[in-house]
């Protein structure tokens, strides 16, 4: 005959396992992985000053992005996902005429230039963040990550991962249009 205490001992591990599976299922099914909270939403882009990839005598800073709604894309040549989104970034530049600024994250300048020659250059300006300090200040933990900046240089949205046609049309472009239309 099984006692109450023995039944509880047998059921307890399964109950814990069921609760863990429920939490896991919730995270996998309902979490929007490209929408990560950022303490910087609504804040000015952190001040930075790094070397430009093509004009090494002229620094790239947060001030360069003030005055127009723009995208700030953190990328790298060693990033497979960055190559996947490159065609869409070219389309945004050519068809939508939204300025895209790039920050090359912990990469080699020669490889960056070669990669851009092969895949196209959608960027108005590219900063070379060799140390990764700018990306750290932005809260970036992987590439690609893209920020939408309003005309005053405030971060209004953060997108983690590849920008594809669906993401652009359904998420990012409506936000860009909203801030472009504001006086």
Secondary structure, 3 states (H helix, E strand, C coil): CCCHHHHHHHHHHHHHHHHHHHHHHHHHHHCCCCCCCCCCCCCECCCCEEEECCCCCCEEEHHHHCCCCEEEEEECCCCHHHHHHHHHHHHHHHHHCCEEEEEEECCCHHHHHHHHHHHCCCCCEEEEECCCHHHHHHCCCCCCEEEEECCCCEEEEEEECCCCHHHHHHHHHHHHHHHHHCC
